[in-house]
Amino acid sequence: MVFAPVETRARVDAVVRRIGDAIELGLLADGEQLPGESELAGRLGVSTVTLREALMALRQQGLVTTRRGRGGGSFVSLPERPGPQRLRARLRGWSSEELRDLGDHWAALSGAAARLAAARTEPDDLKHLLRTVDAFAGAARPAPRSRLYGRFQVELAAAAQSARLTRAQVALQTELGALLCLVLDDDAYREEVADRQRALVDAVQDGAPDAARSLAERCVEESAARLVALRLTL
């Protein structure tokens, strides 16, 4: 999904957005080497000139570093999440009504993805989701927790085998994901989320679409509600 062909005329911006969003969400790991320029340009459906312009923009944003010589290439540079004060200032830019509306949209996306995943996936297709849940459960700090939370949502949409749902979930997570640091600093809540994610994966694996949808919706509705409650205190 990250390296599928881009479908817009503004191809440099599209490549920057596609790879930048994937890095911000942690879909591409810190230090991971990107495919070579010719291969990556071919997979994205752009020219090497376009790709080089996009990589230059990503380097300027601090999301990619380039090394020369043997073993060289372009490598992911995972950015730091903003600190709590900056995140609270960003949260103040949202009204509680806007956050509730965003939560409704998020629940609809996740519920649909879970329902389709339960109907379409094979057990082996869920390995990425299970690894992400385990990593989330063991994450000690809010920043990696928020990235892994977002990654789970994107991987669930990918398991639904829907490119549109996946793109919509990526866009939503890049808009919302950093704010989740503010509600994922609670260890008890992290454990609650991890348990619900495992139950969701079990429902998908068992081919139980209604249970999977309900669990997915409940998980994101609770997170959205926590953001709204925090917003009301600011």
Buried (B, 14 or more C-beta within 10 A) or exposed (E): BBBEEBEEEEBBBBBBBBBBBBBBBBBBEEEEBBBEBEEBBBBBBBEEEBBBBBBBBBBEEEBBEEEEEEEEBBBBBBBEBBEEEEBBEEBEEBEEEEBBEBBBBBBEBBBBBBBBBBBBBEEEBBEBBBEBBBBBBEBEEBBBBBBBBBBBBBBBBBBBBBEEBBBBBBEBBBEBBBBBBBBBBBEEBBEEBBEBBBBBBBBBBEEBBEBBBBBBBBBBBBBBBBBBEBBEEE
